[in-house]
Amino acid sequence: MSITNYFPGSERPLEDLGGGIRRRVTAHSDNLMCVEVHFEKGAVGALHWHPHEQITYVLSGKFEFEIGGARKLLVAGDSTYKQPDIEHGAVCLEAGVLLDIFTPCRQDFL
């Protein structure tokens, strides 16, 4: 296994996912991944699920999250935990940035 210890942001451009959402994989290994996700106001992270554990930290903005059918309003400084296979999504109410941490790594993002 090859290990990378540094991931300069200047070498990792934002990927436009459409619908007012852009993403940058900031760092990763086989077991862990950190992803920065930029949302425009009104952008929707559609309900979905995956086998990875996920923590999301709100860096800026205002979001309505839905996790396992429960909705909650979150702002900068708030965070979430999503266990494997739980349905979740978010609507951006004020433009902002989320930091997502996954374990194991989301190979589909690379």
N, CA, C and O atoms as a GROMACS GRO file, in nm:
protein
  440
    1MET      N    1   0.085  -0.118   0.000
    1MET     CA    2   0.000   0.000   0.000
    1MET      C    3   0.089   0.124   0.000
    1MET      O    4   0.179   0.136   0.083
    2SER      N    5   0.064   0.214  -0.091
    2SER     CA    6   0.136   0.340  -0.099
    2SER      C    7   0.065   0.443  -0.012
    2SER      O    8  -0.057   0.457  -0.019
    3ILE      N    9   0.141   0.514   0.070
    3ILE     CA   10   0.082   0.612   0.161
    3ILE      C   11   0.122   0.752   0.119
    3ILE      O   12   0.240   0.778   0.093
    4THR      N   13   0.025   0.841   0.113
    4THR     CA   14   0.049   0.982   0.086
    4THR      C   15   0.020   1.058   0.215
    4THR      O   16  -0.085   1.039   0.276
    5ASN      N   17   0.113   1.144   0.256
    5ASN     CA   18   0.095   1.218   0.380
    5ASN      C   19   0.052   1.362   0.360
    5ASN      O   20  -0.002   1.423   0.453
    6TYR      N   21   0.073   1.418   0.242
    6TYR     CA   22   0.038   1.558   0.218
    6TYR      C   23  -0.051   1.568   0.095
    6TYR      O   24  -0.028   1.501  -0.006
    7PHE      N   25  -0.153   1.653   0.105
    7PHE     CA   26  -0.249   1.674  -0.003
    7PHE      C   27  -0.270   1.824  -0.022
    7PHE      O   28  -0.369   1.878   0.028
    8PRO      N   29  -0.180   1.893  -0.092
    8PRO     CA   30  -0.194   2.038  -0.110
    8PRO      C   31  -0.326   2.073  -0.180
    8PRO      O   32  -0.359   2.017  -0.284
    9GLY      N   33  -0.400   2.166  -0.121
    9GLY     CA   34  -0.528   2.208  -0.177
    9GLY      C   35  -0.515   2.262  -0.318
    9GLY      O   36  -0.605   2.244  -0.400
   10SER      N   37  -0.402   2.329  -0.347
   10SER     CA   38  -0.382   2.386  -0.481
   10SER      C   39  -0.374   2.278  -0.589
   10SER      O   40  -0.392   2.307  -0.707
   11GLU      N   41  -0.348   2.155  -0.548
   11GLU     CA   42  -0.339   2.045  -0.644
   11GLU      C   43  -0.468   1.964  -0.649
   11GLU      O   44  -0.476   1.864  -0.720
   12ARG      N   45  -0.568   2.006  -0.573
   12ARG     CA   46  -0.694   1.930  -0.564
   12ARG      C   47  -0.811   2.025  -0.593
   12ARG      O   48  -0.873   2.075  -0.500
   13PRO      N   49  -0.841   2.050  -0.720
   13PRO     CA   50  -0.949   2.142  -0.754
   13PRO      C   51  -1.086   2.090  -0.713
   13PRO      O   52  -1.106   1.970  -0.698
   14LEU      N   53  -1.178   2.184  -0.695
   14LEU     CA   54  -1.317   2.147  -0.666
   14LEU      C   55  -1.378   2.081  -0.789
   14LEU      O   56  -1.358   2.127  -0.901
   15GLU      N   57  -1.451   1.973  -0.767
   15GLU     CA   58  -1.520   1.902  -0.874
   15GLU      C   59  -1.666   1.949  -0.874
   15GLU      O   60  -1.732   1.942  -0.770
   16ASP      N   61  -1.715   1.997  -0.987
   16ASP     CA   62  -1.853   2.043  -0.997
   16ASP      C   63  -1.945   1.923  -1.014
   16ASP      O   64  -1.939   1.853  -1.115
   17LEU      N   65  -2.031   1.899  -0.914
   17LEU     CA   66  -2.124   1.786  -0.919
   17LEU      C   67  -2.258   1.826  -0.979
   17LEU      O   68  -2.346   1.742  -0.998
   18GLY      N   69  -2.274   1.956  -1.009
   18GLY     CA   70  -2.401   2.006  -1.062
   18GLY      C   71  -2.497   2.039  -0.949
   18GLY      O   72  -2.478   1.999  -0.835
   19GLY      N   73  -2.600   2.113  -0.983
   19GLY     CA   74  -2.704   2.145  -0.885
   19GLY      C   75  -2.657   2.234  -0.772
   19GLY      O   76  -2.719   2.235  -0.665
   20GLY      N   77  -2.548   2.308  -0.792
   20GLY     CA   78  -2.499   2.399  -0.690
   20GLY      C   79  -2.410   2.332  -0.585
   20GLY      O   80  -2.393   2.386  -0.475
   21ILE      N   81  -2.354   2.215  -0.618
   21ILE     CA   82  -2.268   2.144  -0.524
   21ILE      C   83  -2.133   2.117  -0.590
   21ILE      O   84  -2.126   2.070  -0.704
   22ARG      N   85  -2.026   2.148  -0.516
   22ARG     CA   86  -1.890   2.119  -0.561
   22ARG      C   87  -1.818   2.044  -0.450
   22ARG      O   88  -1.845   2.066  -0.332
   23ARG      N   89  -1.727   1.955  -0.488
   23ARG     CA   90  -1.661   1.867  -0.390
   23ARG      C   91  -1.511   1.860  -0.416
   23ARG      O   92  -1.466   1.861  -0.530
   24ARG      N   93  -1.434   1.851  -0.305
   24ARG     CA   94  -1.289   1.830  -0.312
   24ARG      C   95  -1.253   1.722  -0.210
   24ARG      O   96  -1.281   1.736  -0.091
   25VAL      N   97  -1.192   1.613  -0.258
   25VAL     CA   98  -1.138   1.514  -0.166
   25VAL      C   99  -1.009   1.575  -0.112
   25VAL      O  100  -0.914   1.598  -0.187
   26THR      N  101  -1.006   1.603   0.019
   26THR     CA  102  -0.892   1.675   0.075
   26THR      C  103  -0.778   1.582   0.114
   26THR      O  104  -0.661   1.619   0.100
   27ALA      N  105  -0.809   1.463   0.163
   27ALA     CA  106  -0.706   1.365   0.200
   27ALA      C  107  -0.774   1.230   0.215
   27ALA      O  108  -0.893   1.221   0.241
   28HIS      N  109  -0.694   1.123   0.196
   28HIS     CA  110  -0.752   0.990   0.211
   28HIS      C  111  -0.644   0.884   0.223
   28HIS      O  112  -0.529   0.903   0.182
   29SER      N  113  -0.685   0.774   0.281
   29SER     CA  114  -0.607   0.650   0.284
   29SER      C  115  -0.708   0.540   0.255
   29SER      O  116  -0.823   0.570   0.221
   30ASP      N  117  -0.670   0.415   0.266
   30ASP     CA  118  -0.766   0.308   0.243
   30ASP      C  119  -0.877   0.306   0.348
   30ASP      O  120  -0.990   0.265   0.319
   31ASN      N  121  -0.846   0.352   0.468
   31ASN     CA  122  -0.941   0.341   0.579
   31ASN      C  123  -1.013   0.469   0.617
   31ASN      O  124  -1.105   0.464   0.698
   32LEU      N  125  -0.973   0.583   0.561
   32LEU     CA  126  -1.027   0.711   0.605
   32LEU      C  127  -1.025   0.811   0.491
   32LEU      O  128  -0.935   0.809   0.407
   33MET      N  129  -1.126   0.898   0.488
   33MET     CA  130  -1.133   1.000   0.383
   33MET      C  131  -1.193   1.127   0.438
   33MET      O  132  -1.287   1.124   0.517
   34CYS      N  133  -1.138   1.241   0.394
   34CYS     CA  134  -1.190   1.373   0.431
   34CYS      C  135  -1.230   1.445   0.302
   34CYS      O  136  -1.152   1.451   0.207
   35VAL      N  137  -1.352   1.500   0.300
   35VAL     CA  138  -1.406   1.563   0.179
   35VAL      C  139  -1.469   1.696   0.215
   35VAL      O  140  -1.547   1.706   0.310
   36GLU      N  141  -1.435   1.799   0.139
   36GLU     CA  142  -1.492   1.933   0.155
   36GLU      C  143  -1.603   1.948   0.051
   36GLU      O  144  -1.581   1.923  -0.067
   37VAL      N  145  -1.723   1.987   0.095
   37VAL     CA  146  -1.837   1.998   0.003
   37VAL      C  147  -1.894   2.139   0.013
   37VAL      O  148  -1.936   2.183   0.120
   38HIS      N  149  -1.897   2.210  -0.101
   38HIS     CA  150  -1.945   2.348  -0.108
   38HIS      C  151  -2.087   2.347  -0.165
   38HIS      O  152  -2.112   2.285  -0.269
   39PHE      N  153  -2.178   2.415  -0.098
   39PHE     CA  154  -2.318   2.422  -0.140
   39PHE      C  155  -2.359   2.566  -0.167
   39PHE      O  156  -2.328   2.656  -0.089
   40GLU      N  157  -2.429   2.588  -0.277
   40GLU     CA  158  -2.496   2.714  -0.301
   40GLU      C  159  -2.631   2.710  -0.230
   40GLU      O  160  -2.685   2.602  -0.207
   41LYS      N  161  -2.685   2.825  -0.197
   41LYS     CA  162  -2.817   2.831  -0.135
   41LYS      C  163  -2.918   2.757  -0.223
   41LYS      O  164  -2.924   2.779  -0.344
   42GLY      N  165  -2.997   2.671  -0.161
   42GLY     CA  166  -3.099   2.596  -0.232
   42GLY      C  167  -3.053   2.462  -0.286
   42GLY      O  168  -3.135   2.381  -0.331
   43ALA      N  169  -2.922   2.436  -0.284
   43ALA     CA  170  -2.871   2.308  -0.334
   43ALA      C  171  -2.918   2.195  -0.243
   43ALA      O  172  -2.932   2.212  -0.122
   44VAL      N  173  -2.941   2.079  -0.304
   44VAL     CA  174  -2.994   1.964  -0.231
   44VAL      C  175  -2.898   1.846  -0.242
   44VAL      O  176  -2.863   1.803  -0.352
   45GLY      N  177  -2.856   1.796  -0.128
   45GLY     CA  178  -2.785   1.669  -0.121
   45GLY      C  179  -2.893   1.564  -0.107
   45GLY      O  180  -2.944   1.541   0.003
   46ALA      N  181  -2.930   1.499  -0.217
   46ALA     CA  182  -3.045   1.407  -0.220
   46ALA      C  183  -3.031   1.295  -0.117
   46ALA      O  184  -2.920   1.254  -0.082
   47LEU      N  185  -3.144   1.246  -0.070
   47LEU     CA  186  -3.144   1.134   0.023
   47LEU      C  187  -3.073   1.015  -0.041
   47LEU      O  188  -3.098   0.981  -0.157
   48HIS      N  189  -2.984   0.953   0.035
   48HIS     CA  190  -2.906   0.839  -0.013
   48HIS      C  191  -2.854   0.762   0.108
   48HIS      O  192  -2.874   0.805   0.222
   49TRP      N  193  -2.788   0.651   0.083
   49TRP     CA  194  -2.724   0.573   0.189
   49TRP      C  195  -2.604   0.503   0.129
   49TRP      O  196  -2.595   0.486   0.008
   50HIS      N  197  -2.513   0.461   0.215
   50HIS     CA  198  -2.392   0.391   0.173
   50HIS      C  199  -2.340   0.310   0.292
   50HIS      O  200  -2.382   0.334   0.405
   51PRO      N  201  -2.249   0.216   0.267
   51PRO     CA  202  -2.202   0.129   0.374
   51PRO      C  203  -2.093   0.191   0.463
   51PRO      O  204  -2.041   0.124   0.552
   52HIS      N  205  -2.059   0.317   0.440
   52HIS     CA  206  -1.954   0.384   0.515
   52HIS      C  207  -2.010   0.456   0.638
   52HIS      O  208  -2.124   0.502   0.636
   53GLU      N  209  -1.931   0.466   0.744
   53GLU     CA  210  -1.964   0.556   0.854
   53GLU      C  211  -1.926   0.696   0.807
   53GLU      O  212  -1.831   0.713   0.731
   54GLN      N  213  -2.002   0.797   0.854
   54GLN     CA  214  -1.976   0.934   0.810
   54GLN      C  215  -2.001   1.032   0.924
   54GLN      O  216  -2.100   1.023   0.995
   55ILE      N  217  -1.908   1.125   0.938
   55ILE     CA  218  -1.927   1.240   1.026
   55ILE      C  219  -1.924   1.363   0.937
   55ILE      O  220  -1.839   1.373   0.849
   56THR      N  221  -2.016   1.456   0.959
   56THR     CA  222  -2.018   1.581   0.886
   56THR      C  223  -2.006   1.696   0.985
   56THR      O  224  -2.077   1.701   1.085
   57TYR      N  225  -1.914   1.787   0.956
   57TYR     CA  226  -1.895   1.908   1.037
   57TYR      C  227  -1.933   2.027   0.950
   57TYR      O  228  -1.884   2.040   0.838
   58VAL      N  229  -2.019   2.114   1.001
   58VAL     CA  230  -2.062   2.232   0.926
   58VAL      C  231  -1.959   2.343   0.948
   58VAL      O  232  -1.947   2.397   1.058
   59LEU      N  233  -1.885   2.375   0.842
   59LEU     CA  234  -1.786   2.483   0.849
   59LEU      C  235  -1.852   2.620   0.837
   59LEU      O  236  -1.812   2.715   0.904
   60SER      N  237  -1.953   2.629   0.750
   60SER     CA  238  -2.025   2.755   0.731
   60SER      C  239  -2.160   2.726   0.669
   60SER      O  240  -2.184   2.617   0.617
   61GLY      N  241  -2.249   2.825   0.675
   61GLY     CA  242  -2.381   2.812   0.614
   61GLY      C  243  -2.485   2.759   0.711
   61GLY      O  244  -2.463   2.748   0.831
   62LYS      N  245  -2.600   2.726   0.653
   62LYS     CA  246  -2.715   2.676   0.729
   62LYS      C  247  -2.778   2.564   0.647
   62LYS      O  248  -2.806   2.582   0.528
   63PHE      N  249  -2.801   2.450   0.710
   63PHE     CA  250  -2.849   2.331   0.642
   63PHE      C  251  -2.962   2.264   0.719
   63PHE      O  252  -2.961   2.263   0.842
   64GLU      N  253  -3.059   2.209   0.646
   64GLU     CA  254  -3.157   2.121   0.707
   64GLU      C  255  -3.116   1.979   0.669
   64GLU      O  256  -3.123   1.941   0.552
   65PHE      N  257  -3.075   1.903   0.769
   65PHE     CA  258  -3.036   1.764   0.748
   65PHE      C  259  -3.153   1.672   0.777
   65PHE      O  260  -3.237   1.701   0.862
   66GLU      N  261  -3.158   1.562   0.705
   66GLU     CA  262  -3.250   1.453   0.736
   66GLU      C  263  -3.166   1.327   0.750
   66GLU      O  264  -3.095   1.288   0.657
   67ILE      N  265  -3.176   1.264   0.866
   67ILE     CA  266  -3.102   1.141   0.893
   67ILE      C  267  -3.199   1.041   0.953
   67ILE      O  268  -3.255   1.064   1.060
   68GLY      N  269  -3.219   0.929   0.885
   68GLY     CA  270  -3.309   0.826   0.935
   68GLY      C  271  -3.451   0.876   0.956
   68GLY      O  272  -3.520   0.829   1.047
   69GLY      N  273  -3.494   0.971   0.872
   69GLY     CA  274  -3.630   1.024   0.881
   69GLY      C  275  -3.648   1.142   0.976
   69GLY      O  276  -3.754   1.205   0.977
   70ALA      N  277  -3.545   1.174   1.056
   70ALA     CA  278  -3.553   1.288   1.149
   70ALA      C  279  -3.482   1.408   1.087
   70ALA      O  280  -3.372   1.395   1.034
   71ARG      N  281  -3.546   1.525   1.096
   71ARG     CA  282  -3.488   1.647   1.039
   71ARG      C  283  -3.440   1.740   1.149
   71ARG      O  284  -3.499   1.749   1.256
   72LYS      N  285  -3.328   1.810   1.119
   72LYS     CA  286  -3.273   1.905   1.215
   72LYS      C  287  -3.198   2.014   1.139
   72LYS      O  288  -3.132   1.989   1.038
   73LEU      N  289  -3.211   2.137   1.189
   73LEU     CA  290  -3.143   2.253   1.134
   73LEU      C  291  -3.004   2.263   1.197
   73LEU      O  292  -2.992   2.259   1.319
   74LEU      N  293  -2.900   2.275   1.113
   74LEU     CA  294  -2.763   2.285   1.162
   74LEU      C  295  -2.692   2.405   1.102
   74LEU      O  296  -2.717   2.444   0.988
   75VAL      N  297  -2.601   2.465   1.181
   75VAL     CA  298  -2.523   2.581   1.140
   75VAL      C  299  -2.376   2.556   1.172
   75VAL      O  300  -2.340   2.452   1.227
   76ALA      N  301  -2.290   2.653   1.136
   76ALA     CA  302  -2.146   2.640   1.159
   76ALA      C  303  -2.116   2.598   1.303
   76ALA      O  304  -2.170   2.654   1.398
   77GLY      N  305  -2.030   2.498   1.316
   77GLY     CA  306  -1.993   2.446   1.446
   77GLY      C  307  -2.070   2.321   1.486
   77GLY      O  308  -2.030   2.252   1.580
   78ASP      N  309  -2.180   2.292   1.416
   78ASP     CA  310  -2.260   2.171   1.444
   78ASP      C  311  -2.203   2.054   1.363
   78ASP      O  312  -2.129   2.072   1.267
   79SER      N  313  -2.239   1.933   1.405
   79SER     CA  314  -2.193   1.815   1.333
   79SER      C  315  -2.296   1.703   1.341
   79SER      O  316  -2.389   1.708   1.421
   80THR      N  317  -2.277   1.603   1.256
   80THR     CA  318  -2.367   1.487   1.252
   80THR      C  319  -2.284   1.360   1.249
   80THR      O  320  -2.165   1.362   1.216
   81TYR      N  321  -2.348   1.249   1.284
   81TYR     CA  322  -2.291   1.116   1.265
   81TYR      C  323  -2.394   1.034   1.188
   81TYR      O  324  -2.513   1.036   1.222
   82LYS      N  325  -2.349   0.964   1.085
   82LYS     CA  326  -2.437   0.875   1.009
   82LYS      C  327  -2.377   0.734   1.011
   82LYS      O  328  -2.267   0.712   0.960
   83GLN      N  329  -2.450   0.641   1.071
   83GLN     CA  330  -2.404   0.504   1.073
   83GLN      C  331  -2.421   0.441   0.935
   83GLN      O  332  -2.496   0.495   0.852
   84PRO      N  333  -2.354   0.330   0.909
   84PRO     CA  334  -2.366   0.265   0.777
   84PRO      C  335  -2.511   0.237   0.740
   84PRO      O  336  -2.592   0.195   0.824
   85ASP      N  337  -2.542   0.261   0.614
   85ASP     CA  338  -2.671   0.228   0.552
   85ASP      C  339  -2.791   0.307   0.603
   85ASP      O  340  -2.904   0.269   0.574
   86ILE      N  341  -2.771   0.416   0.678
   86ILE     CA  342  -2.884   0.498   0.718
   86ILE      C  343  -2.910   0.601   0.608
   86ILE      O  344  -2.817   0.661   0.555
   87GLU      N  345  -3.037   0.621   0.573
   87GLU     CA  346  -3.072   0.717   0.470
   87GLU      C  347  -3.052   0.859   0.524
   87GLU      O  348  -3.093   0.890   0.636
   88HIS      N  349  -2.988   0.944   0.443
   88HIS     CA  350  -2.960   1.081   0.486
   88HIS      C  351  -2.946   1.173   0.366
   88HIS      O  352  -2.920   1.129   0.254
   89GLY      N  353  -2.964   1.302   0.392
   89GLY     CA  354  -2.949   1.404   0.290
   89GLY      C  355  -2.957   1.540   0.357
   89GLY      O  356  -2.975   1.550   0.478
   90ALA      N  357  -2.942   1.647   0.276
   90ALA     CA  358  -2.944   1.783   0.332
   90ALA      C  359  -2.990   1.882   0.226
   90ALA      O  360  -2.971   1.862   0.106
   91VAL      N  361  -3.052   1.990   0.274
   91VAL     CA  362  -3.089   2.104   0.190
   91VAL      C  363  -3.012   2.224   0.245
   91VAL      O  364  -3.012   2.248   0.365
   92CYS      N  365  -2.948   2.299   0.156
   92CYS     CA  366  -2.871   2.416   0.196
   92CYS      C  367  -2.963   2.538   0.200
   92CYS      O  368  -3.018   2.578   0.098
   93LEU      N  369  -2.978   2.596   0.319
   93LEU     CA  370  -3.065   2.713   0.337
   93LEU      C  371  -2.988   2.844   0.324
   93LEU      O  372  -3.045   2.946   0.285
   94GLU      N  373  -2.859   2.842   0.357
   94GLU     CA  374  -2.768   2.955   0.337
   94GLU      C  375  -2.637   2.896   0.287
   94GLU      O  376  -2.587   2.800   0.346
   95ALA      N  377  -2.582   2.950   0.179
   95ALA     CA  378  -2.461   2.894   0.118
   95ALA      C  379  -2.359   2.858   0.224
   95ALA      O  380  -2.338   2.932   0.320
   96GLY      N  381  -2.294   2.743   0.205
   96GLY     CA  382  -2.199   2.700   0.306
   96GLY      C  383  -2.111   2.585   0.262
   96GLY      O  384  -2.118   2.539   0.148
   97VAL      N  385  -2.028   2.541   0.356
   97VAL     CA  386  -1.930   2.436   0.330
   97VAL      C  387  -1.940   2.332   0.441
   97VAL      O  388  -1.947   2.364   0.560
   98LEU      N  389  -1.941   2.206   0.400
   98LEU     CA  390  -1.941   2.093   0.493
   98LEU      C  391  -1.808   2.020   0.482
   98LEU      O  392  -1.746   2.017   0.375
   99LEU      N  393  -1.764   1.961   0.592
   99LEU     CA  394  -1.647   1.874   0.592
   99LEU      C  395  -1.696   1.735   0.628
   99LEU      O  396  -1.743   1.712   0.740
  100ASP      N  397  -1.686   1.642   0.533
  100ASP     CA  398  -1.731   1.504   0.553
  100ASP      C  399  -1.611   1.414   0.578
  100ASP      O  400  -1.510   1.422   0.508
  101ILE      N  401  -1.623   1.328   0.679
  101ILE     CA  402  -1.522   1.228   0.711
  101ILE      C  403  -1.587   1.091   0.694
  101ILE      O  404  -1.694   1.065   0.749
  102PHE      N  405  -1.522   1.004   0.616
  102PHE     CA  406  -1.575   0.870   0.589
  102PHE      C  407  -1.476   0.764   0.633
  102PHE      O  408  -1.354   0.782   0.623
  103THR      N  409  -1.528   0.653   0.680
  103THR     CA  410  -1.449   0.533   0.700
  103THR      C  411  -1.533   0.414   0.658
  103THR      O  412  -1.648   0.403   0.701
  104PRO      N  413  -1.480   0.323   0.576
  104PRO     CA  414  -1.352   0.337   0.507
  104PRO      C  415  -1.362   0.442   0.397
  104PRO      O  416  -1.465   0.508   0.381
  105CYS      N  417  -1.256   0.456   0.322
  105CYS     CA  418  -1.248   0.551   0.211
  105CYS      C  419  -1.360   0.526   0.110
  105CYS      O  420  -1.394   0.411   0.082
  106ARG      N  421  -1.417   0.634   0.054
  106ARG     CA  422  -1.518   0.624  -0.052
  106ARG      C  423  -1.444   0.610  -0.186
  106ARG      O  424  -1.410   0.711  -0.248
  107GLN      N  425  -1.420   0.489  -0.229
  107GLN     CA  426  -1.351   0.465  -0.356
  107GLN      C  427  -1.424   0.528  -0.473
  107GLN      O  428  -1.362   0.565  -0.572
  108ASP      N  429  -1.559   0.540  -0.462
  108ASP     CA  430  -1.636   0.598  -0.571
  108ASP      C  431  -1.610   0.748  -0.586
  108ASP      O  432  -1.651   0.807  -0.687
  109PHE      N  433  -1.544   0.813  -0.490
  109PHE     CA  434  -1.510   0.955  -0.500
  109PHE      C  435  -1.375   0.978  -0.564
  109PHE      O  436  -1.342   1.091  -0.601
  110LEU      N  437  -1.296   0.872  -0.578
  110LEU     CA  438  -1.159   0.888  -0.632
  110LEU      C  439  -1.155   0.869  -0.782
  110LEU      O  440  -1.048   0.879  -0.843
   0.00000   0.00000   0.00000
